[in-house]
Amino acid sequence: MRTRLSRTDSFANIKPGMISLQVFYEGNVQGVGFRWSVRHIAKGFDVTGWVRNLADGRVELQINGEEGEVRAFLDAITQSELHALIRKQIENKLEKPVTARGFEIRYD
């Protein structure tokens, strides 16, 4: 007998093979189209998540997807024209998947 999961239960934990990350970017990353460029790069990958500016001048990215796809997406960011704007990148694994539909810029 199959157990039916509710929508909430299905997002309770990260599924095998999937990864959720939080990445902070420091440098000249605000006021230069950084978030727009990250969202544009995300269109080429099977990932979901969001990007937003922080009050302290950093940009925060939260991302879900298969580990290889997430890593390729992050590599694409650092290999793009954005590389010159990034002074430091800090990555944290998240225990729960990021809540997002597609990939979006957040303004909160």
N, CA, C and O atoms as a GROMACS GRO file, in nm:
protein
  432
    1MET      N    1   0.083  -0.118   0.000
    1MET     CA    2   0.000   0.000   0.000
    1MET      C    3   0.088   0.125   0.000
    1MET      O    4   0.180   0.136   0.081
    2ARG      N    5   0.060   0.218  -0.090
    2ARG     CA    6   0.136   0.341  -0.099
    2ARG      C    7   0.082   0.444   0.000
    2ARG      O    8  -0.039   0.458   0.017
    3THR      N    9   0.173   0.514   0.063
    3THR     CA   10   0.134   0.622   0.152
    3THR      C   11   0.136   0.751   0.072
    3THR      O   12   0.234   0.784   0.006
    4ARG      N   13   0.028   0.822   0.080
    4ARG     CA   14   0.020   0.948   0.008
    4ARG      C   15   0.074   1.060   0.096
    4ARG      O   16   0.031   1.075   0.211
    5LEU      N   17   0.167   1.137   0.044
    5LEU     CA   18   0.224   1.248   0.118
    5LEU      C   19   0.147   1.375   0.087
    5LEU      O   20   0.105   1.397  -0.026
    6SER      N   21   0.130   1.456   0.187
    6SER     CA   22   0.069   1.587   0.161
    6SER      C   23   0.174   1.676   0.097
    6SER      O   24   0.292   1.643   0.097
    7ARG      N   25   0.132   1.786   0.041
    7ARG     CA   26   0.225   1.880  -0.021
    7ARG      C   27   0.331   1.925   0.079
    7ARG      O   28   0.448   1.937   0.043
    8THR      N   29   0.293   1.949   0.202
    8THR     CA   30   0.386   1.991   0.305
    8THR      C   31   0.487   1.880   0.335
    8THR      O   32   0.607   1.908   0.344
    9ASP      N   33   0.440   1.756   0.349
    9ASP     CA   34   0.531   1.645   0.378
    9ASP      C   35   0.633   1.623   0.268
    9ASP      O   36   0.748   1.590   0.297
   10SER      N   37   0.595   1.641   0.145
   10SER     CA   38   0.686   1.614   0.034
   10SER      C   39   0.803   1.711   0.030
   10SER      O   40   0.905   1.683  -0.032
   11PHE      N   41   0.789   1.827   0.098
   11PHE     CA   42   0.898   1.925   0.101
   11PHE      C   43   0.968   1.929   0.236
   11PHE      O   44   1.050   2.018   0.260
   12ALA      N   45   0.938   1.833   0.324
   12ALA     CA   46   0.993   1.836   0.459
   12ALA      C   47   1.145   1.815   0.460
   12ALA      O   48   1.214   1.878   0.540
   13ASN      N   49   1.196   1.731   0.375
   13ASN     CA   50   1.339   1.702   0.371
   13ASN      C   51   1.387   1.702   0.227
   13ASN      O   52   1.308   1.690   0.133
   14ILE      N   53   1.516   1.717   0.212
   14ILE     CA   54   1.576   1.716   0.079
   14ILE      C   55   1.578   1.573   0.028
   14ILE      O   56   1.620   1.482   0.099
   15LYS      N   57   1.535   1.554  -0.095
   15LYS     CA   58   1.528   1.421  -0.155
   15LYS      C   59   1.668   1.374  -0.194
   15LYS      O   60   1.755   1.456  -0.222
   16PRO      N   61   1.689   1.242  -0.198
   16PRO     CA   62   1.821   1.189  -0.237
   16PRO      C   63   1.863   1.243  -0.374
   16PRO      O   64   1.783   1.251  -0.466
   17GLY      N   65   1.991   1.279  -0.384
   17GLY     CA   66   2.044   1.332  -0.509
   17GLY      C   67   2.021   1.480  -0.527
   17GLY      O   68   2.077   1.542  -0.618
   18MET      N   69   1.939   1.539  -0.440
   18MET     CA   70   1.910   1.682  -0.448
   18MET      C   71   1.992   1.755  -0.342
   18MET      O   72   2.034   1.696  -0.242
   19ILE      N   73   2.014   1.883  -0.366
   19ILE     CA   74   2.089   1.966  -0.272
   19ILE      C   75   2.022   2.102  -0.264
   19ILE      O   76   1.967   2.151  -0.362
   20SER      N   77   2.028   2.161  -0.148
   20SER     CA   78   1.980   2.298  -0.127
   20SER      C   79   2.094   2.376  -0.063
   20SER      O   80   2.152   2.333   0.037
   21LEU      N   81   2.126   2.489  -0.121
   21LEU     CA   82   2.237   2.571  -0.073
   21LEU      C   83   2.195   2.715  -0.052
   21LEU      O   84   2.104   2.766  -0.117
   22GLN      N   85   2.265   2.779   0.041
   22GLN     CA   86   2.258   2.923   0.060
   22GLN      C   87   2.397   2.975   0.028
   22GLN      O   88   2.496   2.926   0.080
   23VAL      N   89   2.404   3.075  -0.060
   23VAL     CA   90   2.532   3.131  -0.100
   23VAL      C   91   2.526   3.282  -0.078
   23VAL      O   92   2.432   3.348  -0.121
   24PHE      N   93   2.629   3.335  -0.012
   24PHE     CA   94   2.642   3.479   0.005
   24PHE      C   95   2.756   3.527  -0.085
   24PHE      O   96   2.864   3.469  -0.087
   25TYR      N   97   2.729   3.634  -0.159
   25TYR     CA   98   2.830   3.696  -0.244
   25TYR      C   99   2.865   3.832  -0.186
   25TYR      O  100   2.777   3.912  -0.154
   26GLU      N  101   2.995   3.857  -0.172
   26GLU     CA  102   3.045   3.986  -0.127
   26GLU      C  103   3.127   4.049  -0.237
   26GLU      O  104   3.185   3.978  -0.320
   27GLY      N  105   3.132   4.181  -0.239
   27GLY     CA  106   3.208   4.254  -0.339
   27GLY      C  107   3.122   4.367  -0.393
   27GLY      O  108   3.040   4.424  -0.321
   28ASN      N  109   3.142   4.400  -0.518
   28ASN     CA  110   3.063   4.503  -0.584
   28ASN      C  111   2.941   4.437  -0.648
   28ASN      O  112   2.930   4.431  -0.770
   29VAL      N  113   2.850   4.387  -0.564
   29VAL     CA  114   2.742   4.301  -0.612
   29VAL      C  115   2.603   4.366  -0.605
   29VAL      O  116   2.504   4.302  -0.640
   30GLN      N  117   2.595   4.491  -0.561
   30GLN     CA  118   2.466   4.559  -0.558
   30GLN      C  119   2.471   4.682  -0.648
   30GLN      O  120   2.572   4.751  -0.656
   31GLY      N  121   2.359   4.706  -0.715
   31GLY     CA  122   2.349   4.823  -0.803
   31GLY      C  123   2.418   4.806  -0.937
   31GLY      O  124   2.442   4.904  -1.007
   32VAL      N  125   2.451   4.681  -0.973
   32VAL     CA  126   2.524   4.655  -1.097
   32VAL      C  127   2.455   4.549  -1.184
   32VAL      O  128   2.514   4.502  -1.281
   33GLY      N  129   2.330   4.512  -1.150
   33GLY     CA  130   2.258   4.410  -1.228
   33GLY      C  131   2.294   4.268  -1.190
   33GLY      O  132   2.267   4.175  -1.266
   34PHE      N  133   2.354   4.249  -1.074
   34PHE     CA  134   2.398   4.116  -1.031
   34PHE      C  135   2.281   4.019  -1.021
   34PHE      O  136   2.287   3.909  -1.076
   35ARG      N  137   2.174   4.060  -0.951
   35ARG     CA  138   2.059   3.969  -0.934
   35ARG      C  139   1.994   3.936  -1.067
   35ARG      O  140   1.959   3.821  -1.092
   36TRP      N  141   1.979   4.036  -1.153
   36TRP     CA  142   1.919   4.013  -1.285
   36TRP      C  143   2.004   3.914  -1.364
   36TRP      O  144   1.950   3.823  -1.428
   37SER      N  145   2.136   3.930  -1.359
   37SER     CA  146   2.225   3.840  -1.431
   37SER      C  147   2.218   3.698  -1.377
   37SER      O  148   2.219   3.602  -1.454
   38VAL      N  149   2.210   3.683  -1.244
   38VAL     CA  150   2.198   3.550  -1.184
   38VAL      C  151   2.068   3.484  -1.228
   38VAL      O  152   2.066   3.366  -1.263
   39ARG      N  153   1.958   3.560  -1.228
   39ARG     CA  154   1.829   3.505  -1.272
   39ARG      C  155   1.838   3.463  -1.420
   39ARG      O  156   1.784   3.359  -1.457
   40HIS      N  157   1.904   3.542  -1.501
   40HIS     CA  158   1.920   3.509  -1.643
   40HIS      C  159   2.002   3.381  -1.660
   40HIS      O  160   1.966   3.296  -1.743
   41ILE      N  161   2.109   3.365  -1.585
   41ILE     CA  162   2.191   3.244  -1.591
   41ILE      C  163   2.108   3.123  -1.547
   41ILE      O  164   2.120   3.015  -1.605
   42ALA      N  165   2.023   3.140  -1.444
   42ALA     CA  166   1.943   3.030  -1.391
   42ALA      C  167   1.849   2.971  -1.496
   42ALA      O  168   1.814   2.854  -1.487
   43LYS      N  169   1.809   3.050  -1.595
   43LYS     CA  170   1.718   3.000  -1.699
   43LYS      C  171   1.778   2.885  -1.777
   43LYS      O  172   1.704   2.807  -1.838
   44GLY      N  173   1.910   2.872  -1.777
   44GLY     CA  174   1.975   2.763  -1.850
   44GLY      C  175   1.994   2.637  -1.768
   44GLY      O  176   2.057   2.542  -1.814
   45PHE      N  177   1.941   2.634  -1.647
   45PHE     CA  178   1.963   2.521  -1.557
   45PHE      C  179   1.832   2.476  -1.495
   45PHE      O  180   1.738   2.555  -1.481
   46ASP      N  181   1.826   2.349  -1.458
   46ASP     CA  182   1.708   2.293  -1.393
   46ASP      C  183   1.722   2.311  -1.242
   46ASP      O  184   1.747   2.216  -1.169
   47VAL      N  185   1.705   2.436  -1.198
   47VAL     CA  186   1.717   2.471  -1.057
   47VAL      C  187   1.599   2.560  -1.019
   47VAL      O  188   1.537   2.623  -1.104
   48THR      N  189   1.570   2.564  -0.889
   48THR     CA  190   1.472   2.658  -0.837
   48THR      C  191   1.537   2.734  -0.723
   48THR      O  192   1.631   2.685  -0.660
   49GLY      N  193   1.486   2.853  -0.697
   49GLY     CA  194   1.542   2.931  -0.588
   49GLY      C  195   1.518   3.079  -0.606
   49GLY      O  196   1.430   3.121  -0.680
   50TRP      N  197   1.600   3.155  -0.537
   50TRP     CA  198   1.585   3.300  -0.542
   50TRP      C  199   1.716   3.370  -0.508
   50TRP      O  200   1.810   3.309  -0.456
   51VAL      N  201   1.719   3.499  -0.538
   51VAL     CA  202   1.835   3.583  -0.510
   51VAL      C  203   1.782   3.717  -0.458
   51VAL      O  204   1.680   3.766  -0.506
   52ARG      N  205   1.853   3.777  -0.361
   52ARG     CA  206   1.810   3.907  -0.308
   52ARG      C  207   1.929   3.985  -0.254
   52ARG      O  208   2.032   3.928  -0.218
   53ASN      N  209   1.914   4.118  -0.250
   53ASN     CA  210   2.012   4.205  -0.188
   53ASN      C  211   1.992   4.201  -0.037
   53ASN      O  212   1.880   4.185   0.011
   54LEU      N  213   2.101   4.215   0.037
   54LEU     CA  214   2.096   4.226   0.182
   54LEU      C  215   2.137   4.367   0.223
   54LEU      O  216   2.211   4.434   0.151
   55ALA      N  217   2.090   4.412   0.337
   55ALA     CA  218   2.118   4.548   0.385
   55ALA      C  219   2.267   4.574   0.407
   55ALA      O  220   2.311   4.688   0.401
   56ASP      N  221   2.345   4.468   0.432
   56ASP     CA  222   2.488   4.485   0.458
   56ASP      C  223   2.573   4.491   0.331
   56ASP      O  224   2.696   4.495   0.339
   57GLY      N  225   2.509   4.493   0.212
   57GLY     CA  226   2.582   4.505   0.086
   57GLY      C  227   2.609   4.374   0.015
   57GLY      O  228   2.656   4.374  -0.098
   58ARG      N  229   2.579   4.262   0.081
   58ARG     CA  230   2.597   4.132   0.016
   58ARG      C  231   2.473   4.097  -0.064
   58ARG      O  232   2.369   4.162  -0.054
   59VAL      N  233   2.486   3.990  -0.144
   59VAL     CA  234   2.372   3.931  -0.215
   59VAL      C  235   2.360   3.788  -0.163
   59VAL      O  236   2.459   3.717  -0.151
   60GLU      N  237   2.236   3.747  -0.134
   60GLU     CA  238   2.208   3.611  -0.088
   60GLU      C  239   2.138   3.535  -0.198
   60GLU      O  240   2.045   3.585  -0.262
   61LEU      N  241   2.183   3.412  -0.221
   61LEU     CA  242   2.124   3.321  -0.319
   61LEU      C  243   2.085   3.194  -0.244
   61LEU      O  244   2.164   3.140  -0.167
   62GLN      N  245   1.963   3.145  -0.267
   62GLN     CA  246   1.923   3.015  -0.216
   62GLN      C  247   1.875   2.933  -0.335
   62GLN      O  248   1.798   2.982  -0.418
   63ILE      N  249   1.922   2.810  -0.342
   63ILE     CA  250   1.905   2.729  -0.463
   63ILE      C  251   1.878   2.582  -0.429
   63ILE      O  252   1.934   2.528  -0.333
   64ASN      N  253   1.792   2.518  -0.510
   64ASN     CA  254   1.762   2.374  -0.501
   64ASN      C  255   1.788   2.310  -0.636
   64ASN      O  256   1.775   2.375  -0.740
   65GLY      N  257   1.823   2.183  -0.634
   65GLY     CA  258   1.832   2.106  -0.757
   65GLY      C  259   1.920   1.984  -0.737
   65GLY      O  260   1.973   1.961  -0.628
   66GLU      N  261   1.934   1.907  -0.844
   66GLU     CA  262   2.028   1.795  -0.838
   66GLU      C  263   2.167   1.854  -0.818
   66GLU      O  264   2.199   1.960  -0.873
   67GLU      N  265   2.247   1.786  -0.740
   67GLU     CA  266   2.377   1.843  -0.703
   67GLU      C  267   2.461   1.886  -0.823
   67GLU      O  268   2.518   1.995  -0.822
   68GLY      N  269   2.468   1.802  -0.926
   68GLY     CA  270   2.547   1.838  -1.044
   68GLY      C  271   2.494   1.962  -1.114
   68GLY      O  272   2.571   2.044  -1.163
   69GLU      N  273   2.363   1.977  -1.118
   69GLU     CA  274   2.301   2.093  -1.182
   69GLU      C  275   2.326   2.220  -1.101
   69GLU      O  276   2.354   2.326  -1.157
   70VAL      N  277   2.315   2.208  -0.969
   70VAL     CA  278   2.341   2.324  -0.881
   70VAL      C  279   2.487   2.366  -0.894
   70VAL      O  280   2.516   2.486  -0.905
   71ARG      N  281   2.577   2.270  -0.892
   71ARG     CA  282   2.721   2.303  -0.904
   71ARG      C  283   2.752   2.367  -1.039
   71ARG      O  284   2.830   2.462  -1.047
   72ALA      N  285   2.692   2.316  -1.145
   72ALA     CA  286   2.713   2.375  -1.278
   72ALA      C  287   2.659   2.518  -1.284
   72ALA      O  288   2.721   2.605  -1.344
   73PHE      N  289   2.544   2.542  -1.221
   73PHE     CA  290   2.486   2.676  -1.214
   73PHE      C  291   2.580   2.772  -1.140
   73PHE      O  292   2.606   2.883  -1.187
   74LEU      N  293   2.630   2.729  -1.023
   74LEU     CA  294   2.722   2.815  -0.948
   74LEU      C  295   2.850   2.841  -1.025
   74LEU      O  296   2.904   2.952  -1.022
   75ASP      N  297   2.900   2.739  -1.096
   75ASP     CA  298   3.019   2.758  -1.180
   75ASP      C  299   2.991   2.859  -1.291
   75ASP      O  300   3.076   2.941  -1.324
   76ALA      N  301   2.871   2.851  -1.349
   76ALA     CA  302   2.834   2.945  -1.457
   76ALA      C  303   2.834   3.088  -1.405
   76ALA      O  304   2.872   3.180  -1.478
   77ILE      N  305   2.790   3.108  -1.281
   77ILE     CA  306   2.792   3.243  -1.223
   77ILE      C  307   2.936   3.292  -1.211
   77ILE      O  308   2.967   3.404  -1.252
   78THR      N  309   3.024   3.209  -1.155
   78THR     CA  310   3.163   3.253  -1.134
   78THR      C  311   3.244   3.262  -1.263
   78THR      O  312   3.348   3.328  -1.267
   79GLN      N  313   3.196   3.197  -1.370
   79GLN     CA  314   3.266   3.205  -1.498
   79GLN      C  315   3.208   3.314  -1.589
   79GLN      O  316   3.260   3.339  -1.698
   80SER      N  317   3.102   3.379  -1.544
   80SER     CA  318   3.039   3.485  -1.623
   80SER      C  319   3.109   3.618  -1.596
   80SER      O  320   3.209   3.624  -1.524
   81GLU      N  321   3.055   3.724  -1.652
   81GLU     CA  322   3.107   3.859  -1.629
   81GLU      C  323   3.093   3.900  -1.482
   81GLU      O  324   3.156   3.996  -1.439
   82LEU      N  325   3.013   3.829  -1.407
   82LEU     CA  326   2.994   3.859  -1.264
   82LEU      C  327   3.120   3.828  -1.183
   82LEU      O  328   3.137   3.881  -1.073
   83HIS      N  329   3.206   3.744  -1.236
   83HIS     CA  330   3.328   3.705  -1.165
   83HIS      C  331   3.407   3.826  -1.117
   83HIS      O  332   3.459   3.826  -1.006
   84ALA      N  333   3.416   3.928  -1.199
   84ALA     CA  334   3.493   4.047  -1.165
   84ALA      C  335   3.431   4.126  -1.049
   84ALA      O  336   3.499   4.207  -0.987
   85LEU      N  337   3.304   4.102  -1.021
   85LEU     CA  338   3.235   4.176  -0.916
   85LEU      C  339   3.239   4.105  -0.780
   85LEU      O  340   3.215   4.166  -0.676
   86ILE      N  341   3.270   3.975  -0.783
   86ILE     CA  342   3.266   3.892  -0.661
   86ILE      C  343   3.403   3.891  -0.593
   86ILE      O  344   3.503   3.850  -0.652
   87ARG      N  345   3.406   3.938  -0.468
   87ARG     CA  346   3.529   3.933  -0.389
   87ARG      C  347   3.534   3.807  -0.303
   87ARG      O  348   3.641   3.750  -0.281
   88LYS      N  349   3.416   3.764  -0.255
   88LYS     CA  350   3.410   3.648  -0.166
   88LYS      C  351   3.277   3.577  -0.185
   88LYS      O  352   3.174   3.641  -0.206
   89GLN      N  353   3.280   3.445  -0.176
   89GLN     CA  354   3.160   3.362  -0.188
   89GLN      C  355   3.160   3.264  -0.071
   89GLN      O  356   3.256   3.189  -0.052
   90ILE      N  357   3.051   3.266   0.007
   90ILE     CA  358   3.037   3.176   0.122
   90ILE      C  359   2.917   3.086   0.096
   90ILE      O  360   2.808   3.134   0.064
   91GLU      N  361   2.937   2.957   0.111
   91GLU     CA  362   2.834   2.857   0.079
   91GLU      C  363   2.797   2.777   0.203
   91GLU      O  364   2.884   2.731   0.277
   92ASN      N  365   2.666   2.760   0.226
   92ASN     CA  366   2.615   2.680   0.337
   92ASN      C  367   2.513   2.581   0.284
   92ASN      O  368   2.428   2.617   0.202
   93LYS      N  369   2.520   2.455   0.329
   93LYS     CA  370   2.417   2.357   0.294
   93LYS      C  371   2.295   2.384   0.381
   93LYS      O  372   2.308   2.414   0.500
   94LEU      N  373   2.177   2.372   0.321
   94LEU     CA  374   2.051   2.389   0.394
   94LEU      C  375   1.991   2.253   0.423
   94LEU      O  376   2.001   2.161   0.341
   95GLU      N  377   1.930   2.238   0.537
   95GLU     CA  378   1.866   2.112   0.576
   95GLU      C  379   1.733   2.090   0.506
   95GLU      O  380   1.693   1.976   0.481
   96LYS      N  381   1.665   2.199   0.474
   96LYS     CA  382   1.533   2.190   0.410
   96LYS      C  383   1.540   2.259   0.275
   96LYS      O  384   1.615   2.355   0.258
   97PRO      N  385   1.462   2.212   0.178
   97PRO     CA  386   1.462   2.275   0.046
   97PRO      C  387   1.412   2.419   0.051
   97PRO      O  388   1.330   2.455   0.136
   98VAL      N  389   1.462   2.498  -0.038
   98VAL     CA  390   1.420   2.637  -0.054
   98VAL      C  391   1.279   2.638  -0.113
   98VAL      O  392   1.249   2.563  -0.205
   99THR      N  393   1.194   2.723  -0.060
   99THR     CA  394   1.059   2.737  -0.113
   99THR      C  395   1.062   2.839  -0.226
   99THR      O  396   1.084   2.957  -0.203
  100ALA      N  397   1.039   2.793  -0.347
  100ALA     CA  398   1.038   2.882  -0.463
  100ALA      C  399   0.974   2.811  -0.580
  100ALA      O  400   0.979   2.688  -0.591
  101ARG      N  401   0.914   2.888  -0.667
  101ARG     CA  402   0.864   2.838  -0.795
  101ARG      C  403   0.953   2.898  -0.903
  101ARG      O  404   0.956   3.020  -0.921
  102GLY      N  405   1.024   2.814  -0.972
  102GLY     CA  406   1.118   2.866  -1.070
  102GLY      C  407   1.234   2.934  -1.000
  102GLY      O  408   1.276   2.893  -0.892
  103PHE      N  409   1.285   3.039  -1.062
  103PHE     CA  410   1.394   3.115  -1.001
  103PHE      C  411   1.355   3.262  -1.007
  103PHE      O  412   1.318   3.313  -1.113
  104GLU      N  413   1.362   3.330  -0.894
  104GLU     CA  414   1.310   3.466  -0.887
  104GLU      C  415   1.404   3.560  -0.812
  104GLU      O  416   1.489   3.518  -0.735
  105ILE      N  417   1.384   3.687  -0.838
  105ILE     CA  418   1.449   3.792  -0.760
  105ILE      C  419   1.352   3.828  -0.649
  105ILE      O  420   1.235   3.855  -0.673
  106ARG      N  421   1.403   3.830  -0.527
  106ARG     CA  422   1.320   3.869  -0.411
  106ARG      C  423   1.359   4.009  -0.368
  106ARG      O  424   1.474   4.051  -0.382
  107TYR      N  425   1.261   4.080  -0.318
  107TYR     CA  426   1.282   4.218  -0.276
  107TYR      C  427   1.253   4.238  -0.128
  107TYR      O  428   1.223   4.349  -0.085
  108ASP      N  429   1.263   4.131  -0.048
  108ASP     CA  430   1.236   4.144   0.096
  108ASP      C  431   1.362   4.159   0.176
  108ASP      O  432   1.356   4.170   0.299
   0.00000   0.00000   0.00000
